């Protein structure tokens, strides 16, 4: 991020955090820094129990009931009251240096804050909520999806081309994926371009296959990922995986991705995929494409590309609504073009039963955060974020909240009573 003001995943020790009327100019979300937020309370009892609920992923321009996250907030409150739950998770907030030294300046803890329960919308509700809306950068809407599997042609604002990684020492240059807010010129050059592209295993650039051709790696392309912003906090991606063929494709009748296997899904950005440089002796250096890469581990879904983290790590989508020669556009381009974002794809959310936990990996470092994504609500170690999707069932919600608060889920008549309370809470509008 460009300084601490631009980071937007923060919460206050109150019941609910909501975005201001104007969405942030720059994304994506991060666990570091500060944000300008407008607090509001849906249920005061949540605040007294130290629960923090973050609803910033809602559709920003819609007042439709489909866009409302109030039923989920009331459901959380109903479970907390029925089981007398208290929230106790805290996380550190770190501040980074200026853009000139952001890759190396030691991080400083500026405060601790409660870990929020972040509510994620169900894609079908996003489509219903945006029906009839018009794209408006000021309103925070960039694509209006016509269905839960929209066709988004052109307009992708982030593209990564993948090639097989080559083992060897880490290298970097101006095209190495970097921490967001750091100019490409701020990345030290340690090797020639050719070595960098092949060793990294990917090139993050909106030029896509055209750029790969100019770099002389077209024939080596194994996949391409594209991301598009529906809203600042709701993205959609397309991942094309080249089908294997013998020999080179150049000069043939088919392009390298003409018969690709295509995966596509909704996803929700949660944090920067690259951080500060790791020091010599990094125990996981062989896994990283560069010293700046944050590693993500999960067993909830499989990565479709060997030695790549797609579709958990995707090219950053950013607002291109300004005039292409304008100062605001140039600032965003320098801050986000060629960077990557860790996202929660909907297929992972579904595999987790609608409750996703993001926690520190053993190799986690401030401003260089390796993370683990799972659904283990009984494990309280290193929790950084709790994500609750609107797809969660009442049964799963009760069990997860009880376990996160260190209590056994209710059974028998006690469970029936809580289910009734949650059902009533969901029904309120």
PEZIDA-V428855 format. One record per helix or strand of 2 or more residues. SS is the DSSP state (helix for helix, strand for strand). FROM is the first residue (numbers start at 1). LEN is the number of residues. If there is no record, write none. Layout:
ss->(SS & SS)
from->(FROM & FROM)
len->(LEN & LEN)
This chain:
ss->(helix & strand & strand & helix & strand & helix & strand & strand & strand & helix & strand & helix & helix & strand & helix & helix & strand & strand & strand & helix & strand & strand & helix & strand & helix & strand & strand & strand & helix & helix)
from->(4 & 16 & 37 & 44 & 53 & 70 & 90 & 108 & 117 & 123 & 158 & 184 & 193 & 202 & 208 & 218 & 221 & 235 & 261 & 285 & 296 & 313 & 327 & 340 & 346 & 355 & 371 & 383 & 394 & 412)
len->(3 & 4 & 4 & 5 & 2 & 14 & 6 & 7 & 4 & 7 & 6 & 3 & 8 & 3 & 7 & 3 & 9 & 7 & 12 & 3 & 3 & 3 & 10 & 6 & 6 & 6 & 4 & 7 & 11 & 16)
